[in-house]
Amino acid sequence: RHRRRLRILYRRSAESQASTRVVDPYGIVAKSGRWYLVADDQGDSRLLALERLSAFEQLDAPAVLQPGETLHTRWAVLKKRTEEQDRVSVTIPTPLHYAVDG
């Protein structure tokens, strides 16, 4: 809301320990019953699950957001990316037919 950088303590889903990162926040969104922080982390846009954020500190530095980008535009890109990750391609082999003598 204040367009300031945040220092956060965040645990990624694949990690057991939280790490400190400095992010540039666009805002907060809800998806499938979960809340996420939409932020740039080292220049890459990320969805950070609030349930895995254990601490935060607002810094004096202004957030460095991508030119022309807003919460709405970043959310649209991230939402599409996460929904495409759920697609799974399955190949089922043709059933084999065995002759049984007998």
Phi and psi restraints in degrees (range 20) as a CNS / XPLOR table:
assign (resid 1 and name C) (resid 2 and name N)
       (resid 2 and name CA) (resid 2 and name C) 1.0 -95.0 20.0 2
assign (resid 2 and name N) (resid 2 and name CA)
       (resid 2 and name C) (resid 3 and name N) 1.0 1.3 20.0 2
assign (resid 2 and name C) (resid 3 and name N)
       (resid 3 and name CA) (resid 3 and name C) 1.0 55.4 20.0 2
assign (resid 3 and name N) (resid 3 and name CA)
       (resid 3 and name C) (resid 4 and name N) 1.0 44.8 20.0 2
assign (resid 3 and name C) (resid 4 and name N)
       (resid 4 and name CA) (resid 4 and name C) 1.0 -115.1 20.0 2
assign (resid 4 and name N) (resid 4 and name CA)
       (resid 4 and name C) (resid 5 and name N) 1.0 150.9 20.0 2
assign (resid 4 and name C) (resid 5 and name N)
       (resid 5 and name CA) (resid 5 and name C) 1.0 -64.0 20.0 2
assign (resid 5 and name N) (resid 5 and name CA)
       (resid 5 and name C) (resid 6 and name N) 1.0 152.6 20.0 2
assign (resid 5 and name C) (resid 6 and name N)
       (resid 6 and name CA) (resid 6 and name C) 1.0 -122.8 20.0 2
assign (resid 6 and name N) (resid 6 and name CA)
       (resid 6 and name C) (resid 7 and name N) 1.0 139.8 20.0 2
assign (resid 6 and name C) (resid 7 and name N)
       (resid 7 and name CA) (resid 7 and name C) 1.0 -99.9 20.0 2
assign (resid 7 and name N) (resid 7 and name CA)
       (resid 7 and name C) (resid 8 and name N) 1.0 122.7 20.0 2
assign (resid 7 and name C) (resid 8 and name N)
       (resid 8 and name CA) (resid 8 and name C) 1.0 -123.6 20.0 2
assign (resid 8 and name N) (resid 8 and name CA)
       (resid 8 and name C) (resid 9 and name N) 1.0 154.2 20.0 2
assign (resid 8 and name C) (resid 9 and name N)
       (resid 9 and name CA) (resid 9 and name C) 1.0 -108.1 20.0 2
assign (resid 9 and name N) (resid 9 and name CA)
       (resid 9 and name C) (resid 10 and name N) 1.0 111.6 20.0 2
assign (resid 9 and name C) (resid 10 and name N)
       (resid 10 and name CA) (resid 10 and name C) 1.0 -134.5 20.0 2
assign (resid 10 and name N) (resid 10 and name CA)
       (resid 10 and name C) (resid 11 and name N) 1.0 136.5 20.0 2
assign (resid 10 and name C) (resid 11 and name N)
       (resid 11 and name CA) (resid 11 and name C) 1.0 -107.7 20.0 2
assign (resid 11 and name N) (resid 11 and name CA)
       (resid 11 and name C) (resid 12 and name N) 1.0 116.6 20.0 2
assign (resid 11 and name C) (resid 12 and name N)
       (resid 12 and name CA) (resid 12 and name C) 1.0 -69.4 20.0 2
assign (resid 12 and name N) (resid 12 and name CA)
       (resid 12 and name C) (resid 13 and name N) 1.0 154.6 20.0 2
assign (resid 12 and name C) (resid 13 and name N)
       (resid 13 and name CA) (resid 13 and name C) 1.0 -61.6 20.0 2
assign (resid 13 and name N) (resid 13 and name CA)
       (resid 13 and name C) (resid 14 and name N) 1.0 -29.5 20.0 2
assign (resid 13 and name C) (resid 14 and name N)
       (resid 14 and name CA) (resid 14 and name C) 1.0 -88.9 20.0 2
assign (resid 14 and name N) (resid 14 and name CA)
       (resid 14 and name C) (resid 15 and name N) 1.0 1.4 20.0 2
assign (resid 14 and name C) (resid 15 and name N)
       (resid 15 and name CA) (resid 15 and name C) 1.0 -117.6 20.0 2
assign (resid 15 and name N) (resid 15 and name CA)
       (resid 15 and name C) (resid 16 and name N) 1.0 152.2 20.0 2
assign (resid 15 and name C) (resid 16 and name N)
       (resid 16 and name CA) (resid 16 and name C) 1.0 -93.6 20.0 2
assign (resid 16 and name N) (resid 16 and name CA)
       (resid 16 and name C) (resid 17 and name N) 1.0 -20.9 20.0 2
assign (resid 16 and name C) (resid 17 and name N)
       (resid 17 and name CA) (resid 17 and name C) 1.0 -112.7 20.0 2
assign (resid 17 and name N) (resid 17 and name CA)
       (resid 17 and name C) (resid 18 and name N) 1.0 143.9 20.0 2
assign (resid 17 and name C) (resid 18 and name N)
       (resid 18 and name CA) (resid 18 and name C) 1.0 -79.0 20.0 2
assign (resid 18 and name N) (resid 18 and name CA)
       (resid 18 and name C) (resid 19 and name N) 1.0 152.1 20.0 2
assign (resid 18 and name C) (resid 19 and name N)
       (resid 19 and name CA) (resid 19 and name C) 1.0 -128.2 20.0 2
assign (resid 19 and name N) (resid 19 and name CA)
       (resid 19 and name C) (resid 20 and name N) 1.0 157.9 20.0 2
assign (resid 19 and name C) (resid 20 and name N)
       (resid 20 and name CA) (resid 20 and name C) 1.0 -90.0 20.0 2
assign (resid 20 and name N) (resid 20 and name CA)
       (resid 20 and name C) (resid 21 and name N) 1.0 135.2 20.0 2
assign (resid 20 and name C) (resid 21 and name N)
       (resid 21 and name CA) (resid 21 and name C) 1.0 -141.9 20.0 2
assign (resid 21 and name N) (resid 21 and name CA)
       (resid 21 and name C) (resid 22 and name N) 1.0 155.4 20.0 2
assign (resid 21 and name C) (resid 22 and name N)
       (resid 22 and name CA) (resid 22 and name C) 1.0 -109.4 20.0 2
assign (resid 22 and name N) (resid 22 and name CA)
       (resid 22 and name C) (resid 23 and name N) 1.0 123.9 20.0 2
assign (resid 22 and name C) (resid 23 and name N)
       (resid 23 and name CA) (resid 23 and name C) 1.0 -125.0 20.0 2
assign (resid 23 and name N) (resid 23 and name CA)
       (resid 23 and name C) (resid 24 and name N) 1.0 159.1 20.0 2
assign (resid 23 and name C) (resid 24 and name N)
       (resid 24 and name CA) (resid 24 and name C) 1.0 -110.7 20.0 2
assign (resid 24 and name N) (resid 24 and name CA)
       (resid 24 and name C) (resid 25 and name N) 1.0 102.6 20.0 2
assign (resid 24 and name C) (resid 25 and name N)
       (resid 25 and name CA) (resid 25 and name C) 1.0 -81.8 20.0 2
assign (resid 25 and name N) (resid 25 and name CA)
       (resid 25 and name C) (resid 26 and name N) 1.0 141.5 20.0 2
assign (resid 25 and name C) (resid 26 and name N)
       (resid 26 and name CA) (resid 26 and name C) 1.0 -97.6 20.0 2
assign (resid 26 and name N) (resid 26 and name CA)
       (resid 26 and name C) (resid 27 and name N) 1.0 -35.6 20.0 2
assign (resid 26 and name C) (resid 27 and name N)
       (resid 27 and name CA) (resid 27 and name C) 1.0 158.7 20.0 2
assign (resid 27 and name N) (resid 27 and name CA)
       (resid 27 and name C) (resid 28 and name N) 1.0 -168.5 20.0 2
assign (resid 27 and name C) (resid 28 and name N)
       (resid 28 and name CA) (resid 28 and name C) 1.0 -120.0 20.0 2
assign (resid 28 and name N) (resid 28 and name CA)
       (resid 28 and name C) (resid 29 and name N) 1.0 140.1 20.0 2
assign (resid 28 and name C) (resid 29 and name N)
       (resid 29 and name CA) (resid 29 and name C) 1.0 -133.9 20.0 2
assign (resid 29 and name N) (resid 29 and name CA)
       (resid 29 and name C) (resid 30 and name N) 1.0 160.8 20.0 2
assign (resid 29 and name C) (resid 30 and name N)
       (resid 30 and name CA) (resid 30 and name C) 1.0 -114.4 20.0 2
assign (resid 30 and name N) (resid 30 and name CA)
       (resid 30 and name C) (resid 31 and name N) 1.0 136.8 20.0 2
assign (resid 30 and name C) (resid 31 and name N)
       (resid 31 and name CA) (resid 31 and name C) 1.0 -143.8 20.0 2
assign (resid 31 and name N) (resid 31 and name CA)
       (resid 31 and name C) (resid 32 and name N) 1.0 125.0 20.0 2
assign (resid 31 and name C) (resid 32 and name N)
       (resid 32 and name CA) (resid 32 and name C) 1.0 52.3 20.0 2
assign (resid 32 and name N) (resid 32 and name CA)
       (resid 32 and name C) (resid 33 and name N) 1.0 41.9 20.0 2
assign (resid 32 and name C) (resid 33 and name N)
       (resid 33 and name CA) (resid 33 and name C) 1.0 79.6 20.0 2
assign (resid 33 and name N) (resid 33 and name CA)
       (resid 33 and name C) (resid 34 and name N) 1.0 6.1 20.0 2
assign (resid 33 and name C) (resid 34 and name N)
       (resid 34 and name CA) (resid 34 and name C) 1.0 -119.7 20.0 2
assign (resid 34 and name N) (resid 34 and name CA)
       (resid 34 and name C) (resid 35 and name N) 1.0 149.1 20.0 2
assign (resid 34 and name C) (resid 35 and name N)
       (resid 35 and name CA) (resid 35 and name C) 1.0 -102.0 20.0 2
assign (resid 35 and name N) (resid 35 and name CA)
       (resid 35 and name C) (resid 36 and name N) 1.0 140.7 20.0 2
assign (resid 35 and name C) (resid 36 and name N)
       (resid 36 and name CA) (resid 36 and name C) 1.0 -132.6 20.0 2
assign (resid 36 and name N) (resid 36 and name CA)
       (resid 36 and name C) (resid 37 and name N) 1.0 146.2 20.0 2
assign (resid 36 and name C) (resid 37 and name N)
       (resid 37 and name CA) (resid 37 and name C) 1.0 -91.7 20.0 2
assign (resid 37 and name N) (resid 37 and name CA)
       (resid 37 and name C) (resid 38 and name N) 1.0 124.9 20.0 2
assign (resid 37 and name C) (resid 38 and name N)
       (resid 38 and name CA) (resid 38 and name C) 1.0 -94.3 20.0 2
assign (resid 38 and name N) (resid 38 and name CA)
       (resid 38 and name C) (resid 39 and name N) 1.0 118.0 20.0 2
assign (resid 38 and name C) (resid 39 and name N)
       (resid 39 and name CA) (resid 39 and name C) 1.0 -151.5 20.0 2
assign (resid 39 and name N) (resid 39 and name CA)
       (resid 39 and name C) (resid 40 and name N) 1.0 157.6 20.0 2
assign (resid 39 and name C) (resid 40 and name N)
       (resid 40 and name CA) (resid 40 and name C) 1.0 -91.5 20.0 2
assign (resid 40 and name N) (resid 40 and name CA)
       (resid 40 and name C) (resid 41 and name N) 1.0 129.4 20.0 2
assign (resid 40 and name C) (resid 41 and name N)
       (resid 41 and name CA) (resid 41 and name C) 1.0 -119.0 20.0 2
assign (resid 41 and name N) (resid 41 and name CA)
       (resid 41 and name C) (resid 42 and name N) 1.0 106.3 20.0 2
assign (resid 41 and name C) (resid 42 and name N)
       (resid 42 and name CA) (resid 42 and name C) 1.0 55.8 20.0 2
assign (resid 42 and name N) (resid 42 and name CA)
       (resid 42 and name C) (resid 43 and name N) 1.0 40.6 20.0 2
assign (resid 42 and name C) (resid 43 and name N)
       (resid 43 and name CA) (resid 43 and name C) 1.0 88.9 20.0 2
assign (resid 43 and name N) (resid 43 and name CA)
       (resid 43 and name C) (resid 44 and name N) 1.0 -10.7 20.0 2
assign (resid 43 and name C) (resid 44 and name N)
       (resid 44 and name CA) (resid 44 and name C) 1.0 -104.6 20.0 2
assign (resid 44 and name N) (resid 44 and name CA)
       (resid 44 and name C) (resid 45 and name N) 1.0 133.6 20.0 2
assign (resid 44 and name C) (resid 45 and name N)
       (resid 45 and name CA) (resid 45 and name C) 1.0 -72.4 20.0 2
assign (resid 45 and name N) (resid 45 and name CA)
       (resid 45 and name C) (resid 46 and name N) 1.0 139.1 20.0 2
assign (resid 45 and name C) (resid 46 and name N)
       (resid 46 and name CA) (resid 46 and name C) 1.0 -138.8 20.0 2
assign (resid 46 and name N) (resid 46 and name CA)
       (resid 46 and name C) (resid 47 and name N) 1.0 152.4 20.0 2
assign (resid 46 and name C) (resid 47 and name N)
       (resid 47 and name CA) (resid 47 and name C) 1.0 -102.8 20.0 2
assign (resid 47 and name N) (resid 47 and name CA)
       (resid 47 and name C) (resid 48 and name N) 1.0 118.1 20.0 2
assign (resid 47 and name C) (resid 48 and name N)
       (resid 48 and name CA) (resid 48 and name C) 1.0 -112.5 20.0 2
assign (resid 48 and name N) (resid 48 and name CA)
       (resid 48 and name C) (resid 49 and name N) 1.0 113.8 20.0 2
assign (resid 48 and name C) (resid 49 and name N)
       (resid 49 and name CA) (resid 49 and name C) 1.0 -63.4 20.0 2
assign (resid 49 and name N) (resid 49 and name CA)
       (resid 49 and name C) (resid 50 and name N) 1.0 125.5 20.0 2
assign (resid 49 and name C) (resid 50 and name N)
       (resid 50 and name CA) (resid 50 and name C) 1.0 -62.3 20.0 2
assign (resid 50 and name N) (resid 50 and name CA)
       (resid 50 and name C) (resid 51 and name N) 1.0 -29.2 20.0 2
assign (resid 50 and name C) (resid 51 and name N)
       (resid 51 and name CA) (resid 51 and name C) 1.0 -67.2 20.0 2
assign (resid 51 and name N) (resid 51 and name CA)
       (resid 51 and name C) (resid 52 and name N) 1.0 -17.2 20.0 2
assign (resid 51 and name C) (resid 52 and name N)
       (resid 52 and name CA) (resid 52 and name C) 1.0 -103.2 20.0 2
assign (resid 52 and name N) (resid 52 and name CA)
       (resid 52 and name C) (resid 53 and name N) 1.0 4.5 20.0 2
assign (resid 52 and name C) (resid 53 and name N)
       (resid 53 and name CA) (resid 53 and name C) 1.0 -95.9 20.0 2
assign (resid 53 and name N) (resid 53 and name CA)
       (resid 53 and name C) (resid 54 and name N) 1.0 114.1 20.0 2
assign (resid 53 and name C) (resid 54 and name N)
       (resid 54 and name CA) (resid 54 and name C) 1.0 -99.2 20.0 2
assign (resid 54 and name N) (resid 54 and name CA)
       (resid 54 and name C) (resid 55 and name N) 1.0 -15.9 20.0 2
assign (resid 54 and name C) (resid 55 and name N)
       (resid 55 and name CA) (resid 55 and name C) 1.0 -162.3 20.0 2
assign (resid 55 and name N) (resid 55 and name CA)
       (resid 55 and name C) (resid 56 and name N) 1.0 154.5 20.0 2
assign (resid 55 and name C) (resid 56 and name N)
       (resid 56 and name CA) (resid 56 and name C) 1.0 -150.0 20.0 2
assign (resid 56 and name N) (resid 56 and name CA)
       (resid 56 and name C) (resid 57 and name N) 1.0 156.0 20.0 2
assign (resid 56 and name C) (resid 57 and name N)
       (resid 57 and name CA) (resid 57 and name C) 1.0 -140.8 20.0 2
assign (resid 57 and name N) (resid 57 and name CA)
       (resid 57 and name C) (resid 58 and name N) 1.0 127.9 20.0 2
assign (resid 57 and name C) (resid 58 and name N)
       (resid 58 and name CA) (resid 58 and name C) 1.0 -78.7 20.0 2
assign (resid 58 and name N) (resid 58 and name CA)
       (resid 58 and name C) (resid 59 and name N) 1.0 129.4 20.0 2
assign (resid 58 and name C) (resid 59 and name N)
       (resid 59 and name CA) (resid 59 and name C) 1.0 -94.7 20.0 2
assign (resid 59 and name N) (resid 59 and name CA)
       (resid 59 and name C) (resid 60 and name N) 1.0 165.0 20.0 2
assign (resid 59 and name C) (resid 60 and name N)
       (resid 60 and name CA) (resid 60 and name C) 1.0 -74.8 20.0 2
assign (resid 60 and name N) (resid 60 and name CA)
       (resid 60 and name C) (resid 61 and name N) 1.0 -20.2 20.0 2
assign (resid 60 and name C) (resid 61 and name N)
       (resid 61 and name CA) (resid 61 and name C) 1.0 -74.7 20.0 2
assign (resid 61 and name N) (resid 61 and name CA)
       (resid 61 and name C) (resid 62 and name N) 1.0 139.4 20.0 2
assign (resid 61 and name C) (resid 62 and name N)
       (resid 62 and name CA) (resid 62 and name C) 1.0 -69.0 20.0 2
assign (resid 62 and name N) (resid 62 and name CA)
       (resid 62 and name C) (resid 63 and name N) 1.0 150.2 20.0 2
assign (resid 62 and name C) (resid 63 and name N)
       (resid 63 and name CA) (resid 63 and name C) 1.0 -64.7 20.0 2
assign (resid 63 and name N) (resid 63 and name CA)
       (resid 63 and name C) (resid 64 and name N) 1.0 140.0 20.0 2
assign (resid 63 and name C) (resid 64 and name N)
       (resid 64 and name CA) (resid 64 and name C) 1.0 -103.4 20.0 2
assign (resid 64 and name N) (resid 64 and name CA)
       (resid 64 and name C) (resid 65 and name N) 1.0 96.0 20.0 2
assign (resid 64 and name C) (resid 65 and name N)
       (resid 65 and name CA) (resid 65 and name C) 1.0 -97.1 20.0 2
assign (resid 65 and name N) (resid 65 and name CA)
       (resid 65 and name C) (resid 66 and name N) 1.0 154.8 20.0 2
assign (resid 65 and name C) (resid 66 and name N)
       (resid 66 and name CA) (resid 66 and name C) 1.0 -66.5 20.0 2
assign (resid 66 and name N) (resid 66 and name CA)
       (resid 66 and name C) (resid 67 and name N) 1.0 134.9 20.0 2
assign (resid 66 and name C) (resid 67 and name N)
       (resid 67 and name CA) (resid 67 and name C) 1.0 -54.9 20.0 2
assign (resid 67 and name N) (resid 67 and name CA)
       (resid 67 and name C) (resid 68 and name N) 1.0 133.0 20.0 2
assign (resid 67 and name C) (resid 68 and name N)
       (resid 68 and name CA) (resid 68 and name C) 1.0 76.8 20.0 2
assign (resid 68 and name N) (resid 68 and name CA)
       (resid 68 and name C) (resid 69 and name N) 1.0 -0.1 20.0 2
assign (resid 68 and name C) (resid 69 and name N)
       (resid 69 and name CA) (resid 69 and name C) 1.0 -95.9 20.0 2
assign (resid 69 and name N) (resid 69 and name CA)
       (resid 69 and name C) (resid 70 and name N) 1.0 147.4 20.0 2
assign (resid 69 and name C) (resid 70 and name N)
       (resid 70 and name CA) (resid 70 and name C) 1.0 -132.2 20.0 2
assign (resid 70 and name N) (resid 70 and name CA)
       (resid 70 and name C) (resid 71 and name N) 1.0 175.0 20.0 2
assign (resid 70 and name C) (resid 71 and name N)
       (resid 71 and name CA) (resid 71 and name C) 1.0 -56.2 20.0 2
assign (resid 71 and name N) (resid 71 and name CA)
       (resid 71 and name C) (resid 72 and name N) 1.0 -43.8 20.0 2
assign (resid 71 and name C) (resid 72 and name N)
       (resid 72 and name CA) (resid 72 and name C) 1.0 -61.4 20.0 2
assign (resid 72 and name N) (resid 72 and name CA)
       (resid 72 and name C) (resid 73 and name N) 1.0 -46.5 20.0 2
assign (resid 72 and name C) (resid 73 and name N)
       (resid 73 and name CA) (resid 73 and name C) 1.0 -71.2 20.0 2
assign (resid 73 and name N) (resid 73 and name CA)
       (resid 73 and name C) (resid 74 and name N) 1.0 -39.9 20.0 2
assign (resid 73 and name C) (resid 74 and name N)
       (resid 74 and name CA) (resid 74 and name C) 1.0 -66.5 20.0 2
assign (resid 74 and name N) (resid 74 and name CA)
       (resid 74 and name C) (resid 75 and name N) 1.0 -42.2 20.0 2
assign (resid 74 and name C) (resid 75 and name N)
       (resid 75 and name CA) (resid 75 and name C) 1.0 -61.9 20.0 2
assign (resid 75 and name N) (resid 75 and name CA)
       (resid 75 and name C) (resid 76 and name N) 1.0 -41.4 20.0 2
assign (resid 75 and name C) (resid 76 and name N)
       (resid 76 and name CA) (resid 76 and name C) 1.0 -60.1 20.0 2
assign (resid 76 and name N) (resid 76 and name CA)
       (resid 76 and name C) (resid 77 and name N) 1.0 -43.9 20.0 2
assign (resid 76 and name C) (resid 77 and name N)
       (resid 77 and name CA) (resid 77 and name C) 1.0 -66.9 20.0 2
assign (resid 77 and name N) (resid 77 and name CA)
       (resid 77 and name C) (resid 78 and name N) 1.0 -46.5 20.0 2
assign (resid 77 and name C) (resid 78 and name N)
       (resid 78 and name CA) (resid 78 and name C) 1.0 -67.5 20.0 2
assign (resid 78 and name N) (resid 78 and name CA)
       (resid 78 and name C) (resid 79 and name N) 1.0 -38.9 20.0 2
assign (resid 78 and name C) (resid 79 and name N)
       (resid 79 and name CA) (resid 79 and name C) 1.0 -62.2 20.0 2
assign (resid 79 and name N) (resid 79 and name CA)
       (resid 79 and name C) (resid 80 and name N) 1.0 -45.2 20.0 2
assign (resid 79 and name C) (resid 80 and name N)
       (resid 80 and name CA) (resid 80 and name C) 1.0 -61.7 20.0 2
assign (resid 80 and name N) (resid 80 and name CA)
       (resid 80 and name C) (resid 81 and name N) 1.0 -43.1 20.0 2
assign (resid 80 and name C) (resid 81 and name N)
       (resid 81 and name CA) (resid 81 and name C) 1.0 -62.2 20.0 2
assign (resid 81 and name N) (resid 81 and name CA)
       (resid 81 and name C) (resid 82 and name N) 1.0 -43.4 20.0 2
assign (resid 81 and name C) (resid 82 and name N)
       (resid 82 and name CA) (resid 82 and name C) 1.0 -70.7 20.0 2
assign (resid 82 and name N) (resid 82 and name CA)
       (resid 82 and name C) (resid 83 and name N) 1.0 -35.2 20.0 2
assign (resid 82 and name C) (resid 83 and name N)
       (resid 83 and name CA) (resid 83 and name C) 1.0 -70.4 20.0 2
assign (resid 83 and name N) (resid 83 and name CA)
       (resid 83 and name C) (resid 84 and name N) 1.0 -32.9 20.0 2
assign (resid 83 and name C) (resid 84 and name N)
       (resid 84 and name CA) (resid 84 and name C) 1.0 -72.4 20.0 2
assign (resid 84 and name N) (resid 84 and name CA)
       (resid 84 and name C) (resid 85 and name N) 1.0 -26.1 20.0 2
assign (resid 84 and name C) (resid 85 and name N)
       (resid 85 and name CA) (resid 85 and name C) 1.0 -66.5 20.0 2
assign (resid 85 and name N) (resid 85 and name CA)
       (resid 85 and name C) (resid 86 and name N) 1.0 -25.4 20.0 2
assign (resid 85 and name C) (resid 86 and name N)
       (resid 86 and name CA) (resid 86 and name C) 1.0 -77.0 20.0 2
assign (resid 86 and name N) (resid 86 and name CA)
       (resid 86 and name C) (resid 87 and name N) 1.0 -10.9 20.0 2
assign (resid 86 and name C) (resid 87 and name N)
       (resid 87 and name CA) (resid 87 and name C) 1.0 -74.7 20.0 2
assign (resid 87 and name N) (resid 87 and name CA)
       (resid 87 and name C) (resid 88 and name N) 1.0 131.9 20.0 2
assign (resid 87 and name C) (resid 88 and name N)
       (resid 88 and name CA) (resid 88 and name C) 1.0 -124.3 20.0 2
assign (resid 88 and name N) (resid 88 and name CA)
       (resid 88 and name C) (resid 89 and name N) 1.0 133.6 20.0 2
assign (resid 88 and name C) (resid 89 and name N)
       (resid 89 and name CA) (resid 89 and name C) 1.0 -101.0 20.0 2
assign (resid 89 and name N) (resid 89 and name CA)
       (resid 89 and name C) (resid 90 and name N) 1.0 128.7 20.0 2
assign (resid 89 and name C) (resid 90 and name N)
       (resid 90 and name CA) (resid 90 and name C) 1.0 -122.7 20.0 2
assign (resid 90 and name N) (resid 90 and name CA)
       (resid 90 and name C) (resid 91 and name N) 1.0 131.8 20.0 2
assign (resid 90 and name C) (resid 91 and name N)
       (resid 91 and name CA) (resid 91 and name C) 1.0 -112.7 20.0 2
assign (resid 91 and name N) (resid 91 and name CA)
       (resid 91 and name C) (resid 92 and name N) 1.0 124.0 20.0 2
assign (resid 91 and name C) (resid 92 and name N)
       (resid 92 and name CA) (resid 92 and name C) 1.0 -108.9 20.0 2
assign (resid 92 and name N) (resid 92 and name CA)
       (resid 92 and name C) (resid 93 and name N) 1.0 122.7 20.0 2
assign (resid 92 and name C) (resid 93 and name N)
       (resid 93 and name CA) (resid 93 and name C) 1.0 -68.7 20.0 2
assign (resid 93 and name N) (resid 93 and name CA)
       (resid 93 and name C) (resid 94 and name N) 1.0 154.1 20.0 2
assign (resid 93 and name C) (resid 94 and name N)
       (resid 94 and name CA) (resid 94 and name C) 1.0 -64.4 20.0 2
assign (resid 94 and name N) (resid 94 and name CA)
       (resid 94 and name C) (resid 95 and name N) 1.0 134.7 20.0 2
assign (resid 94 and name C) (resid 95 and name N)
       (resid 95 and name CA) (resid 95 and name C) 1.0 -61.0 20.0 2
assign (resid 95 and name N) (resid 95 and name CA)
       (resid 95 and name C) (resid 96 and name N) 1.0 142.3 20.0 2
assign (resid 95 and name C) (resid 96 and name N)
       (resid 96 and name CA) (resid 96 and name C) 1.0 -91.3 20.0 2
assign (resid 96 and name N) (resid 96 and name CA)
       (resid 96 and name C) (resid 97 and name N) 1.0 141.1 20.0 2
assign (resid 96 and name C) (resid 97 and name N)
       (resid 97 and name CA) (resid 97 and name C) 1.0 -110.7 20.0 2
assign (resid 97 and name N) (resid 97 and name CA)
       (resid 97 and name C) (resid 98 and name N) 1.0 126.7 20.0 2
assign (resid 97 and name C) (resid 98 and name N)
       (resid 98 and name CA) (resid 98 and name C) 1.0 -109.6 20.0 2
assign (resid 98 and name N) (resid 98 and name CA)
       (resid 98 and name C) (resid 99 and name N) 1.0 140.1 20.0 2
assign (resid 98 and name C) (resid 99 and name N)
       (resid 99 and name CA) (resid 99 and name C) 1.0 -92.9 20.0 2
assign (resid 99 and name N) (resid 99 and name CA)
       (resid 99 and name C) (resid 100 and name N) 1.0 131.2 20.0 2
assign (resid 99 and name C) (resid 100 and name N)
       (resid 100 and name CA) (resid 100 and name C) 1.0 -112.7 20.0 2
assign (resid 100 and name N) (resid 100 and name CA)
       (resid 100 and name C) (resid 101 and name N) 1.0 124.0 20.0 2
assign (resid 100 and name C) (resid 101 and name N)
       (resid 101 and name CA) (resid 101 and name C) 1.0 -82.4 20.0 2
assign (resid 101 and name N) (resid 101 and name CA)
       (resid 101 and name C) (resid 102 and name N) 1.0 138.2 20.0 2
